[in-house]
Amino acid sequence: MESDSFFERVYQQVKLIPFGKVSTYGAIAKKIGGPKSARMVGYALNASHNLEDVPAHRVVNRKGMLTGKHHFQGTNLMQQLLESEGVTIKDNVVQNFKEHFWE
């Protein structure tokens, strides 16, 4: 699998996550045909920061934790972006995760 095409598939899937919803690295990996590639999804999203149309802040770990937050500029940018979409975050975890989860 060529990394550019994998990354592009990740970006296309992440662009589908609706406003106010979140998905997980594993769910994205499974959806694009690489169910054991959750870590690679993280690498792809880390490389997406120059792409304004990829809402990487909407991807969290399987427990709803903001594990990728250190890849965003600013102290709490990932949390702030999610909260601006109506997602409540407490102690770096999406509250009511099942309600906000999009697969």
Buried (B, 14 or more C-beta within 10 A) or exposed (E): EEEEEBBEBBBEBBEEBEEBBBBBBBBBBBBBEBEEBBEBBBBBBEBBEEBEEBBBBBBBBEEBBBBBBEBBEEEBEBBBBBEEBEBEBEEBBBEEBEEBBEE
